Amino acid sequence: MSDLPHPVELSDRVIDSGVAEPPHNRVIDALTEVEDDVAIVESFSHCWALRTDEGLVCVDSSGTGTGADVVAALRGWSTDPVHTLVYTHGHLDHVGGSGAFVADAADRKHRRPTFVSHEAVPVRFDRYRLTDGWNRIINRRQFGGIRPNIGVGTQRIGVGGLGAVFMPDDVAQPDITYRESLDLEVGGRRLELRHARGETDDHTWIWDAERRTVYAGDFVCWVFPNAGNPQKVQRYPVEWAAALREMLDVGADRVYPAHGLPIVGRRRVETVLGEMAEALEHLADATLAMMNDGARLDEILHTVTVPDHLVGRPWIEPLYDEPEFVVRNLYRLWGGWWDGDPARLKPAADAAVAAEVVALAGSVEALLDRAEELAEEGDLRLACHMVEMAVQAAPDHEGAHRTRARVYWMRRAAERSLMSKGIFAAAARESEATYGEETPRDRMRDVLRRSMG
């Protein structure tokens, strides 16, 4: 860990060169002081700590699996009481470690930290409890059995949903909430909390005017903005871009995000935040223009992309979410759930459609053979349609499930975003389970290696 570059030095190199130096989204549970009285514990998510005359102000608590290690790293820097902890939003990788902060205060006989958030965070907590089973299912699909390539120490990712319950009982409820903005003064430090919608509807970003610093939460993550997630509730790409523009307008010289590297220097801030905003604005403008011309979702999805000059930029690489999913979310935001195809307004059951296609093709095997051909030719999108129809028409057909597993492992290997990889891997494992073969990790690596040539 001592060989790792300082986060600001690494950030400067990546931004100035435009060339990624992975891992730049590090999960190391180690603390670095980035300026006088300000430190970061790089985790999933990060915890930022500000030293004040009344104790520490922390931004986010990290997750359920990392909170204790974050507190331990923090205590190697300061034993001052944690006076206040601000949740940037209610995702469990930001609030799940709060129980460790409460326990630490009790062990040290300190006053319990005051937890501050937007007023929608408690509403989110209520929804998590209501939809506990659903959230555990989708998070296991998205994260289960996969080690995201985001840095060192990812074995303890605290995203929630991988345990017995989605939201642990020791997550601390906010003591203070606000609606639009809140001035927070602690020990001679004044922080302005501002609300904006983006990845979530309960998001806070923090402005330290004296130091011209933004604590950005998930508005900046060093991956393509998580504004499309196919398994989660509505995201807000347009408002996300507006929040980034507002951070630029207030004159930020430093941006301290919840994932990824600190951004230091006005020019670097303008580059990263400006390009993130531009990418989202372009997707929104192009999607809306096609919707206003009457285009169906299918046409929009296969037309709208990020501008060429933004492709490959290290801070907006589609390694978690991806632009295609953002387009879907924009369509849902403005147009509802119907995609414009009249056959899909009140569709037949998928199994019934699949049975008709198999009847026309002559056999399930005809679809499987075609799926194999398409996969070998590199058309994995169409190959997936073929194997899905084969399995839907013949759910007990072992050969169909074996082909489906092979195709989806190939599809996973060809994808970049964690969301796509997680869903396609889950489909492959689902089919393997039907014929009694759970893929061991070493065999999975072999399958993926062969599928990539």
C-alpha positions in Angstrom: 0.0 0.0 0.0 3.0 2.3 0.7 3.9 1.9 -3.0 0.6 3.5 -4.1 0.9 7.0 -5.4 -0.6 9.9 -3.5 -4.2 10.3 -4.7 -3.7 14.0 -5.7 -0.5 13.2 -7.6 -2.2 10.3 -9.4 -5.2 12.5 -10.2 -3.0 15.3 -11.6 -1.2 12.9 -13.9 -4.4 11.2 -15.2 -6.2 14.5 -15.9 -3.2 16.3 -17.4 -2.4 13.4 -19.7 -5.9 12.2 -20.4 -4.6 8.6 -20.0 -6.0 6.3 -17.3 -3.7 4.8 -14.7 -5.8 2.1 -13.1 -6.8 1.7 -10.5 -7.9 5.2 -10.1 -11.0 4.2 -8.2 -9.2 2.7 -5.2 -10.6 0.8 -2.3 -7.7 0.5 0.1 -9.2 1.7 3.5 -6.1 3.8 4.0 -6.1 7.5 5.0 -4.2 10.3 3.2 -4.1 13.9 4.3 -4.7 15.9 1.1 -4.4 19.4 2.7 -4.1 20.9 6.2 -6.9 19.4 8.4 -8.6 17.5 5.5 -8.1 13.8 4.9 -9.6 11.0 2.8 -10.0 7.4 3.6 -10.2 5.7 0.2 -12.8 3.0 0.5 -16.2 2.1 -1.0 -17.3 4.8 -0.7 -14.7 7.3 0.6 -15.0 9.0 3.9 -13.8 12.6 4.0 -12.7 14.1 7.3 -12.4 17.7 8.3 -10.7 18.7 11.5 -12.4 21.5 13.4 -12.1 23.1 16.9 -15.2 21.1 18.0 -14.2 17.8 16.5 -14.3 16.1 13.2 -16.8 16.6 10.4 -17.0 13.5 8.2 -18.6 13.2 4.8 -20.1 9.7 4.4 -19.4 6.7 6.5 -18.5 4.2 3.8 -20.4 0.9 3.5 -21.5 -2.0 5.7 -18.4 -4.1 5.0 -15.9 -1.3 5.2 -17.1 1.0 8.0 -15.0 -0.5 10.8 -11.8 -0.3 8.7 -12.6 3.3 7.7 -12.9 4.2 11.4 -9.7 2.5 12.2 -7.9 4.4 9.5 -9.4 7.6 10.6 -8.3 7.0 14.2 -4.7 6.7 13.0 -5.0 10.3 12.0 -7.1 11.8 14.8 -8.7 10.7 18.0 -10.9 13.8 18.2 -14.7 13.1 18.6 -16.7 12.9 15.3 -18.9 15.9 15.9 -21.0 15.6 12.7 -21.3 13.1 9.8 -23.0 14.2 6.6 -24.6 11.6 4.3 -24.3 12.7 0.7 -27.2 10.4 0.0 -28.8 7.2 1.3 -27.1 4.5 -0.7 -25.7 1.8 1.6 -22.1 2.3 0.5 -22.4 5.8 2.0 -24.4 5.2 5.1 -23.8 1.5 5.9 -20.7 2.2 7.9 -22.5 4.6 10.3 -22.9 1.9 12.9 -19.1 1.7 13.2 -18.9 5.4 13.9 -21.6 5.1 16.6 -19.8 2.2 18.2 -16.5 4.0 18.1 -18.1 7.0 19.9 -19.5 4.7 22.5 -16.2 2.9 23.0 -14.3 6.2 23.5 -17.1 7.7 25.6 -17.6 10.5 23.1 -20.9 12.0 22.2 -22.7 10.2 19.5 -22.1 12.0 16.1 -24.9 14.1 14.7 -26.0 12.7 11.4 -27.2 15.2 8.7 -28.9 14.5 5.4 -31.4 15.6 2.9 -35.0 15.0 4.0 -35.5 12.2 1.4 -32.9 10.0 3.0 -35.2 8.7 5.8 -37.8 8.1 3.1 -35.3 6.0 1.2 -34.5 4.0 4.3 -38.2 3.2 4.6 -38.4 2.1 1.0 -35.3 -0.2 1.5 -37.1 -1.9 4.4 -40.3 -2.3 2.3 -38.4 -3.7 -0.7 -35.8 -5.7 1.3 -36.2 -8.9 -0.8 -36.2 -7.2 -4.1 -33.1 -5.1 -3.3 -31.2 -8.2 -2.1 -32.0 -10.0 -5.3 -30.9 -7.2 -7.6 -27.7 -6.5 -5.6 -26.7 -10.1 -5.6 -27.3 -10.1 -9.4 -25.2 -7.0 -9.8 -22.4 -7.7 -7.4 -22.6 -11.3 -6.3 -19.6 -13.5 -7.3 -17.9 -10.6 -9.1 -14.9 -8.6 -8.1 -15.2 -5.2 -9.7 -12.0 -3.9 -11.2 -12.0 -0.7 -9.2 -8.9 -1.1 -7.1 -7.3 -2.9 -4.2 -9.3 -4.4 -1.4 -12.6 -4.9 -3.2 -13.3 -8.1 -1.3 -15.1 -6.1 1.4 -17.4 -3.9 -0.8 -20.1 -2.6 1.5 -22.9 -2.1 -1.1 -25.6 -3.9 0.9 -27.8 -6.6 -0.2 -25.3 -9.4 0.1 -26.2 -10.3 3.7 -29.3 -11.5 5.5 -31.0 -8.1 5.1 -30.5 -5.3 2.6 -30.1 -2.5 5.2 -28.5 -3.4 8.5 -30.3 -2.4 11.7 -27.3 -0.3 12.9 -27.5 2.3 10.1 -27.9 5.6 11.8 -31.0 7.6 11.1 -30.4 11.3 10.3 -30.8 13.6 13.3 -31.0 16.8 11.1 -32.6 17.0 7.7 -33.1 19.8 5.2 -34.9 20.5 2.0 -33.0 22.9 -0.3 -29.9 24.0 1.5 -28.4 24.1 5.0 -25.6 26.1 6.5 -23.6 23.9 8.8 -21.1 25.6 11.2 -18.9 23.4 13.3 -15.8 24.5 15.2 -15.0 27.5 13.0 -15.7 25.7 9.7 -18.7 26.7 7.6 -20.1 24.3 5.1 -23.1 24.9 2.8 -25.1 21.8 2.1 -27.0 21.9 -1.2 -29.6 19.5 -2.6 -29.7 18.4 -6.2 -31.1 15.3 -7.9 -28.8 13.1 -10.0 -28.0 9.5 -9.2 -30.6 9.8 -6.5 -33.4 12.1 -5.4 -31.9 12.7 -1.9 -28.4 13.9 -2.9 -26.3 16.5 -1.1 -23.2 18.2 -2.3 -21.2 20.4 0.0 -19.6 23.8 -0.7 -16.7 25.0 1.5 -16.5 28.6 0.2 -13.4 29.5 2.3 -11.4 26.8 0.7 -13.3 26.8 -2.6 -13.9 23.1 -2.2 -16.8 20.9 -3.3 -17.5 17.6 -1.6 -19.3 16.1 -4.5 -20.6 12.7 -3.2 -21.6 10.6 -6.2 -22.0 13.5 -8.6 -18.3 12.7 -9.4 -17.3 9.0 -9.4 -14.5 8.7 -12.0 -16.8 6.4 -14.1 -19.6 7.3 -16.4 -22.4 8.8 -14.4 -24.6 6.2 -12.7 -27.7 7.8 -14.3 -29.2 4.8 -16.0 -28.9 1.7 -13.7 -31.3 -0.9 -15.3 -32.4 -2.4 -12.0 -32.9 0.7 -9.8 -35.3 3.5 -9.4 -35.4 6.7 -11.6 -32.2 8.7 -12.1 -32.0 12.3 -13.2 -29.3 13.0 -15.8 -30.4 16.5 -16.7 -30.4 17.7 -13.1 -27.1 15.9 -12.6 -25.5 17.9 -15.4 -27.0 21.1 -13.9 -25.5 20.3 -10.5 -22.1 19.9 -12.1 -22.5 23.3 -13.8 -23.5 24.9 -10.5 -20.3 23.5 -8.9 -18.3 25.1 -11.7 -20.3 28.4 -11.3 -19.6 28.8 -7.6 -15.9 28.7 -8.5 -14.7 25.4 -7.2 -10.9 24.9 -7.2 -11.1 21.5 -5.6 -13.6 18.6 -6.0 -13.5 15.8 -3.5 -15.6 12.9 -4.7 -17.1 9.9 -3.0 -15.4 7.5 -5.4 -12.2 8.0 -7.4 -9.5 10.7 -7.0 -9.5 14.2 -5.7 -9.5 16.9 -8.4 -7.3 19.8 -7.6 -6.8 23.0 -9.6 -9.4 25.1 -11.5 -8.4 23.9 -14.9 -8.7 20.2 -13.9 -12.0 20.9 -12.3 -13.3 22.5 -15.4 -12.1 19.6 -17.6 -13.6 16.8 -15.5 -16.9 18.4 -14.5 -17.4 20.1 -17.8 -16.9 16.9 -19.8 -19.2 15.0 -17.5 -21.9 17.6 -17.8 -21.4 17.8 -21.6 -21.8 14.0 -22.0 -25.1 14.0 -20.0 -26.4 17.1 -21.8 -25.7 15.6 -25.2 -27.5 12.3 -24.4 -30.5 14.3 -23.0 -30.7 16.7 -25.9 -30.4 14.0 -28.6 -32.9 11.7 -26.9 -35.4 14.4 -26.4 -35.0 15.6 -30.0 -35.7 12.1 -31.3 -38.7 11.7 -28.9 -40.1 15.0 -30.2 -39.8 13.6 -33.7 -41.8 10.6 -32.8 -39.0 8.0 -32.7 -39.4 4.8 -30.8 -37.1 3.8 -28.0 -35.5 1.1 -30.2 -34.4 3.7 -32.8 -33.2 6.1 -30.1 -31.1 3.4 -28.3 -29.3 2.5 -31.5 -28.7 6.1 -32.6 -27.8 8.2 -29.5 -24.2 8.0 -28.3 -21.7 10.0 -26.4 -19.8 12.5 -28.7 -16.6 11.0 -30.1 -14.3 13.5 -28.5 -15.5 12.3 -25.0 -15.0 8.6 -25.7 -12.2 7.1 -23.7 -11.8 10.0 -21.2 -10.7 8.3 -17.9 -13.3 10.1 -15.7 -16.3 9.0 -17.8 -15.4 5.5 -18.8 -18.5 3.2 -18.9 -17.1 0.8 -16.2 -20.1 0.8 -14.0 -23.1 2.4 -15.7 -23.1 3.2 -19.5 -24.7 5.7 -21.9 -27.2 3.3 -23.4 -28.8 2.8 -20.0 -28.9 6.6 -19.4 -30.8 7.0 -22.7 -33.3 4.4 -21.4 -33.7 6.3 -18.2 -34.3 9.6 -20.0 -37.0 7.9 -22.1 -38.6 6.6 -19.0 -38.4 10.0 -17.4 -40.1 11.8 -20.2 -42.1 9.1 -22.0 -43.1 6.4 -19.5 -42.6 2.7 -19.7 -44.1 2.0 -23.2 -41.3 1.8 -25.8 -43.5 2.8 -28.8 -44.0 -0.7 -30.3 -47.7 -1.4 -30.3 -47.1 -5.1 -30.0 -45.4 -4.5 -26.7 -48.2 -2.4 -25.2 -50.1 -5.6 -24.1 -47.7 -8.3 -25.3 -48.2 -12.1 -25.4 -46.2 -14.0 -22.8 -42.5 -14.4 -23.8 -42.8 -18.2 -23.7 -45.7 -18.0 -26.2 -43.7 -15.9 -28.6 -40.7 -18.2 -28.2 -42.8 -21.3 -28.9 -44.1 -19.7 -32.1 -40.6 -18.9 -33.3 -39.4 -22.5 -32.4 -42.3 -23.9 -34.4 -41.4 -21.7 -37.4 -37.7 -22.6 -37.1 -38.5 -26.3 -36.9 -36.8 -27.1 -33.5 -35.2 -25.7 -30.5 -31.9 -26.9 -31.9 -32.3 -24.7 -34.9 -32.3 -21.6 -32.6 -29.4 -23.0 -30.6 -27.3 -23.6 -33.7 -28.0 -20.1 -34.9 -27.1 -18.7 -31.5 -23.8 -20.4 -31.6 -23.2 -19.1 -35.2 -24.0 -15.5 -34.2 -21.8 -15.7 -31.1 -18.9 -16.9 -33.1 -19.5 -14.1 -35.6 -19.4 -11.6 -32.7 -23.1 -10.7 -32.8 -23.7 -11.4 -29.1 -26.8 -9.2 -28.9 -28.7 -11.3 -31.4 -27.2 -14.5 -30.0 -28.7 -13.7 -26.6 -32.2 -13.3 -28.2 -31.9 -16.7 -29.8 -30.9 -18.5 -26.6 -33.5 -16.7 -24.5 -36.3 -17.8 -26.9 -34.9 -21.4 -26.9 -35.0 -21.6 -23.1 -38.3 -19.9 -22.8 -39.8 -22.4 -25.3 -38.1 -25.4 -23.7 -37.3 -24.5 -20.1 -36.2 -28.1 -19.2 -33.9 -28.5 -22.3 -30.4 -29.1 -20.9 -28.7 -28.3 -24.3 -30.5 -25.0 -24.4 -29.3 -24.1 -21.0 -25.7 -25.2 -21.8 -25.7 -23.0 -24.9 -27.3 -20.1 -22.9 -24.6 -20.3 -20.3 -21.8 -20.3 -22.9 -23.3 -17.4 -24.8 -23.8 -15.3 -21.6 -20.3 -16.0 -20.3 -19.0 -14.7 -23.7 -21.3 -11.7 -23.4 -20.0 -10.9 -20.0 -16.4 -11.1 -21.2 -17.2 -8.7 -24.0 -18.8 -6.0 -21.8 -17.1 -3.2 -19.9 -19.7 -2.0 -17.3 -20.1 -3.8 -14.0 -23.9 -3.6 -14.4 -23.9 -5.5 -17.7 -21.3 -8.0 -16.5 -23.3 -8.7 -13.4 -26.6 -9.3 -15.2 -25.0 -11.5 -17.9 -23.0 -13.6 -15.4 -26.2 -14.1 -13.3 -28.0 -15.4 -16.4 -25.1 -17.8 -17.2 -25.1 -19.1 -13.6 -28.9 -19.4 -13.7 -28.7 -21.8 -16.6 -25.8 -23.8 -15.2 -27.8 -24.3 -12.0 -30.6 -26.0 -14.0 -28.2 -28.8 -15.0 -26.4 -29.0 -11.7 -23.2 -27.2 -12.6 -22.2 -24.1 -10.7 -19.1 -22.7 -12.4 -16.0 -22.7 -10.1 -14.0 -19.5 -10.3 -11.0 -21.0 -12.0 -13.2 -22.6 -14.7 -15.1 -19.3 -15.1 -11.8 -17.6 -15.9 -11.0 -20.2 -18.5 -14.4 -19.7 -20.2 -13.9 -16.0 -20.3 -10.4 -16.3 -21.6 -11.4 -18.6 -24.4 -14.4 -16.4 -25.3 -12.0 -13.4 -25.7 -9.9 -15.3 -28.1 
